[in-house]
Amino acid sequence: MGCVPSTNLSDSRVICHSSSESEECNSPHQTNTTMSQQQQGNPVPGLFIKCYNTSTYEGRTNSSKKNKKENSQSMEAEVETSRSSVKASITDVQFGPMRLRRDQLQVLLVFAEDDDQSNGFRWACEKAGFRCNIARTPKSALESFLDKHHDIIIIDHRHSRYFDAEALCRSIRTTKPSENTVIVGVVQRHADREESSILPLISAGFSRRYVENSSRMACYNELIQLEFGQVQAQFKLRACNSLFAALEKSQEAIEITSEDHVVQYVNPAFETMMGYQIGELIEKQLTEVPINEKKADFLETINSCIKIGKEWQGMYYAKKKNGDSIQQNVKILPVIGQGGKIRHYVSISRLCNDNNKVEKTCECIQAESQTDIQTCRQKDTRKGSLDVRSTTSRGSDGSSQRRRSSMARVHSMTIEAPITKVINIINAAQESSPMPVAEALDRALEILRTTELYSPQLGTKDEDPHTSDLVGGLMTDGLRRLSGNEYILSAKQTHQVAGSLSSPISLNDIPPRITEAMENEEQWDFDIFELEAATHKRPLVYLGLKIFARFGICEFLNCSESTLRSWLQVIEANYHSSNSYHNSTHSADVLHATAYFLSKEKVKQTLDPIDEVAALIAATVHDVDHPGRTNSFLCNAGSELAILYNDTAVLESHHAALAFQLTTRDGKCNIFKNMERNEYRTLRQVIIDMVLATEMTKHFEHVNKFVNSINKPLAALEENGNNGDGESIKTVLRSPENRILIKRMLIKCADISNPCRPIEQCIEWAGRISEEYFAQTDEERRQGLPVVMPVFDRNTCSIPKSQLSFIDYFIIDMFDAWDAFADLPNLMEHLNNNIKYWKGLDARNLRVLRPPPE
């Protein structure tokens, strides 16, 4: 409190206030004439004289003001406290992606004489920590402003006998520095007159009107509102000068148009490239400018993309002013503005040189036909194009780092587009393309016209036999080469609830060991194998009862607990306990994962109760009566099921159909019997769709549709600062099409989540699935059938290699996308640890599940 400010009067009638003798006066011609000075250490009562590194002032003391100052002490204390809380936060200003640092605000008061109003604003400047200058004449005010470039100018408009306030404001507005200055006019308060129009003030250049009020808090509040309102907005506008400087010097041609395609700005590079003079294009509609010679359908394709807020990029032929045609690589970006609508389009163009036309065309094809690059590349190429493989970014820098990494991997995934539009775009581009470009486009069209756009094409088996065999076995329906040996699946010998089954149980009388085994079933690290041992390989009934009770399934279905128990027993009885992997323990494991995913916040926001019920039922029945053999095996063996379902999604179709047959054939276990017909049909449709989604031939289609319809729109909202916009997020999440994609993704992730389980569970599941594949290879050789996965020979197979191939090809991309949506850091950490474990075994050339004991 020891710093006492001094008030100095300059020859030009500008008064400056400084907190130390070293502080320079804000007048261009300072003198040392002291108007008033107070003894050091004795500030005026009621004023906070602080040693800011700012200009301050010392108010005059007289008896008429003493009471006011004393009464305002409590108010000032409150101001001091609240102001200190925001001082740190106003140093930096965020303007889009720019981080701006704002200097101390400067205020110029233009008052011919001191009065309560001018003193009020001086006090307010001190409290707000602003530098303050006072000018007495228009000339001194203009000189001071040109010297200091104040942020706020407050002009006394009450007394015309001293100076013309509007004329002064016009004079200031004629100067370039005033473009971003806020000018306030102080007008008289007339209680007995009708409110006058503010338009004359606006016409003179004033930004705001302040009706006379000498209350210090009123003055202070006015300044604070200006600081965080108009001044901050003008500060951001001033920063736009740097952006325009970058645009003006950019070597890329940039054009900005309105939503009606009226040209608002072009940079010099654009004018030079197109042959126009400065300003020649401004305010012209694109239709008036002879730039584009493309077909109407090509233009319609572009417009249909950008009008819904999506970026378009591709090859573009433009016509210069002189009529010459030039080839450009163009990116068009819609910009959201007032009212949440598209208000501008930004076009960034670059000439395509002869030396790189083919390269640019390939980039164009990649941008315009991003249906799925996975459909036409070998595994190594796919890994290069999808930057989603790196495990170095997983779980290393905490949750925020992991989330940013997930979003980056989502953005690097390929974009799906309607195939017909893609082919039309390429056909249009071919017509005026040189021969090398046209040939490259022909090759692209050949790829796009294949039927399996989502099925990656692998290299030879010598390159990666584990991946080739695994993918070939899971994603094809076999070689269709029938031998005389037909494999008959015992599907008709379904198991009913027989007397040999133990009597139905209730949650209230579950044995203690089983209860203990299910204690942490809501956690991801729940051990299903402990429950399997406690229940003598019948975990599905017990876990099903507990999870279904937690989700209120009986209440939704309007069925009794005994009916649910009977249904769970029938379903579990029709899982083959002889299978090492596809048994009721696997079903219980998938049910547990499904319930875990359903508890995640983003999933709960998306799905309705009927969706939750369908998901839990689908998880329970998704592999019922699985024979322990793949679809390829059944097709090659000519099984009855393969014939029945035309070699298409054979097992998944069987699981769904049999589940409803078992449920509806006996009223004692028919959990659907009390449902209203339409609701039952809806539930049945969802269950069937989710079970069929577990079929691996559609794996990449489901994952890519999820990424493009869910992940990327949500990421765009988050990046644009709309993550708090509930309606926008709801629109993405709640559309019927997207809810279907989310349910498919949920059960797919639950079905093959073994690599994301804790290491011991992951190892156990790897051993079980390997044994099942070994048994299939043995049977194929015994029956003389084509060996679908020859690498799964129990005598030569490397389990670590097979696990790494499966994880690399199927798991990483899918769980990156699911994690980006549902936020599953624990799963991704387990996945990373398990990858390291299998790589460690493989590096030691070990083919077994565990390293030998030391």
Salt bridges, closest charged atoms under 4 A:
GLU23 OE2 - ARG131 NE 3.85
GLU24 OE2 - LYS148 NZ 3.72
GLU76 OE2 - ARG216 NH1 3.50
GLU80 OE2 - LYS50 NZ 3.28
GLU80 OE1 - LYS127 NZ 3.69
ASP92 OD1 - ARG101 NH2 3.35
ASP114 OD2 - ARG60 NH2 3.02
ASP114 OD1 - ARG122 NH1 2.97
ASP114 OD1 - ARG136 NH2 3.13
ASP115 OD2 - ARG158 NH2 2.54
ASP116 OD2 - LYS68 NZ 3.89
ASP147 OD2 - LYS148 NZ 3.83
ASP156 OD1 - ARG158 NE 2.77
GLU166 OE2 - HIS157 NE2 3.21
GLU166 OE1 - ARG170 NH2 3.96
GLU195 OE2 - ARG209 NH2 2.41
GLU212 OE2 - ARG158 NH1 2.83
GLU222 OE2 - ARG208 NE 2.53
GLU227 OE1 - ARG83 NH1 3.14
GLU227 OE2 - ARG102 NH2 2.87
GLU252 OE2 - ARG350 NH2 2.36
GLU259 OE2 - ARG343 NH1 3.30
GLU280 OE2 - LYS321 NZ 2.54
GLU293 OE1 - LYS319 NZ 3.74
GLU311 OE2 - LYS331 NZ 3.89
ASP354 OD1 - LYS357 NZ 3.14
GLU431 OE2 - LYS295 NZ 2.54
ASP464 OD2 - LYS379 NZ 2.96
ASP469 OD1 - LYS461 NZ 2.75
ASP477 OD2 - ARG480 NH2 3.37
GLU521 OE1 - ARG550 NH2 2.97
GLU522 OE2 - ARG550 NE 3.81
ASP525 OD1 - HIS830 NE2 2.97
GLU532 OE1 - ARG768 NH2 2.84
GLU561 OE1 - ARG565 NH1 3.70
ASP589 OD1 - ARG757 NH2 3.07
GLU601 OE1 - LYS604 NZ 3.86
ASP608 OD1 - ARG734 NH2 2.74
ASP608 OD2 - ARG739 NH2 2.88
ASP611 OD2 - ARG739 NH2 2.63
ASP611 OD1 - LYS743 NZ 2.79
ASP623 OD2 - HIS582 NE2 3.94
ASP623 OD2 - HIS586 NE2 3.10
ASP623 OD2 - HIS622 NE2 2.94
ASP623 OD1 - HIS655 NE2 3.31
ASP625 OD1 - HIS576 NE2 2.69
ASP625 OD2 - HIS654 NE2 2.78
ASP647 OD2 - ARG480 NE 3.57
ASP689 OD1 - ARG744 NH2 2.85
GLU701 OE1 - LYS698 NZ 3.91
GLU701 OE2 - LYS705 NZ 2.83
GLU719 OE2 - HIS411 NE2 2.85
ASP751 OD1 - HIS586 NE2 3.14
ASP751 OD1 - HIS622 NE2 3.07
GLU760 OE1 - ARG850 NH2 2.95
GLU764 OE2 - ARG768 NE 2.87
GLU771 OE1 - ARG794 NH1 3.16
GLU772 OE2 - HIS582 ND1 2.44
ASP778 OD2 - ARG794 NE 2.92
GLU779 OE1 - ARG629 NH2 2.74
ASP793 OD2 - ARG781 NH1 2.73
ASP808 OD2 - LYS379 NZ 3.25
ASP808 OD1 - LYS383 NZ 3.74
ASP808 OD1 - ARG389 NE 3.71
ASP813 OD2 - ARG382 NH1 3.13
ASP813 OD1 - ARG389 NH1 3.74
ASP816 OD1 - ARG394 NH1 2.96
ASP816 OD1 - ARG409 NE 2.91
ASP819 OD1 - ARG402 NH1 2.62
ASP823 OD1 - ARG402 NH2 2.49
ASP823 OD1 - ARG403 NH1 3.99
ASP842 OD1 - LYS801 NZ 3.07
